[in-house]
Amino acid sequence: MFPALDPLLHSELRLAVMSLLVSSEEAEFPYIKEQTGATAGNLSVQIDKLSAAGYIEVEKTFKGKRPCTVCRITPTGLNAFEDYVKVVKSYLHL
């Protein structure tokens, strides 16, 4: 019997966001949007879900007069991501 995959991270876009944040610790919304190819609306929804789960922190500020949204992975998010990777590896027998 295989352990269950975290349904929150099993979404392609949410997994992509987490993967980006694992490697960079934080990223601005436009960068995440560009790297994932997601629409702004869909990305916002997925970021909200990750934030509600405590996997990422979202900081909304301004750069000059422009809004700036920065996402950071939390320790909880990093643990969830690492556990997800372990489960995937167990499926692949690695």
ABEGO torsion letter per residue (X at the ends): XBBBBBAAAABAAAAAAAAAAAAAGBBBAAAAAAAAGBBAAAAAAAAAAAAAAGABBBBBBBBEABBBBBBBBBAAAAAAAAAAAAAAAAAAGX
